[in-house]
């Protein structure tokens, strides 16, 4: 007999990737991370920035580990996630995360969990 967990793991794949997030220091990092967690397919966002990292005055850097679920090619989903965070056409879509200046996925850290 096939277990439900086996069926779900075949349909849904969970991936993890490390991310460099650059934000405006005027915005609260906790609020930014909560809005990133609300993006479709993202399940967990964890800060892994080293404690001794010195922040710049005009831009804040956070190193994150993001876990997300997909049924398709995870690299295509990364493009969609980035687009949702940085979308600037707020008249048509309100998916932009305020305070995010740029995001860089470290594709060499992409792995299936």
N, C-alpha and C positions, 0 to 999 in steps of 0.2 A: 504494500500500500504506500502511496506517495504522501509524504508529510506536507502540510501547508507551508512550513518554513522552507522546504526544498523548492516548492513551486514558486514562492515569492522571491527566493534568491536567484532563481533562473530568470525571472521577469525583471526584477529590480536589482540594480547593481549599485553598491555604495562605494564611493571613491573619496579619497583624501588628497588635498593639495596644499602646499604652502603658498602664501600670498604676501606680497609687499603692498601695504595700503598707505597712501599718502593723503592726509586730511588737513583741513583748515583748523588751526588751533582755536578759532572762535567757537567751534562746535564741540559739544561734549562727546568724547570717544564712546562712552557707554551707549548713548543714544544712537550713534552711527552703527555700532555693532548690533544693537537690537533691530535696527532697520535692515541690516544685511541679513540677519537671521530670518527676517520675514520674507525674503525673496524666495520665489518658487524654486523648489528642489533642494535648497540649502537646509541642512538639518542641524549642524553644530558649527559654531564659530569659537575658536579658542585663541587667545593672545599668547604668542610665544616669543615676544620681543625680549631680548636680553635685558636684565635689570640695569646693567651699566651703560646702556645705550644713551647717548646725549642727544636730546632733541634740539632742532633748530628753531629759531624764533618765528619764522614765517610759514613753516610746514611741519606737521607731526608725522612721524613714521611709526607704523605698527606692523610687526610681522605676525601673521595669522596662520592658523591651520583651519581650513574649511572642509567640512564633510558634506557631501551632497549625494543625492540619489538620482539615477538616470536609467532609462531603458535603451538609450541610444549611445552614440559615440560621445564619450565624456568631453572631448575637446570642443565639439560643437556646443555643448551645454556651457562650457566656460566662456565662449564668445557671447552667448545669450545672457549669462549672469553679468558679465562686464558691461554689456550694452544696457541692461536694466539698471545698473548702478550709476552709469555715467550719462544716461539719456538726458538730453538738454531740451527737448521739445515738450515742455510741460503743458502746453495747450492740448496736445493730443494724448499725452500719457503722463501719469504722475509717478512713474516708477523710480525716478532719480532719487538717490540717497543724498540728502543735503549734507554738505561738509566734505564729501569725497572729492578730492582733486584728481587722483589717479590711482589705478590698481594694476599690479603686475603679477600674473600667475607664474610661478616657478614650475614650468611644465615637466622638468626633470624629476620633480617630487610627486607627480601624479601617480597614485597607486590605488589598486582595487583593494577594498577591505574585506 
